[in-house]
Amino acid sequence: MANRAEDGFTLVEVLAAVVVLAIAIGSIMLVFSNGLGMVWRTGARGQALHAAEGDIAEKIAAGTGSNDDQIVIRFPGIEGITVSGRTEPVTSNVRGHSFTIHAFIPRKGGGLP
């Protein structure tokens, strides 16, 4: 007579193994999908900030230099944010070299910075 332990796995053991594998695979897929969503959101924010930087560069290149400059920052899923401020050139001398930096300076609380 053969030993029953050598016959193979029982149906309960196989089902338990399948359930454990399904839970493990499901949790791994959840981690990866959350990670992909985070990467997508970060990329979308980066594109929005890059577009805002382009708007600032256009205003600086136009040489407006007024106190009424505005840029609009658009993030996916929300309405555009309008930022009021002014563009201002700042010139400096360092070790005999002169350079100018143009910056967009936002207003604080609606007033001038």
Beta strands, then each sheet from edge to edge (+ up, - down):
strand 1: 69-73
strand 2: 81-94
strand 3: 97-106
sheet 1: 1+ 2- 3+
end
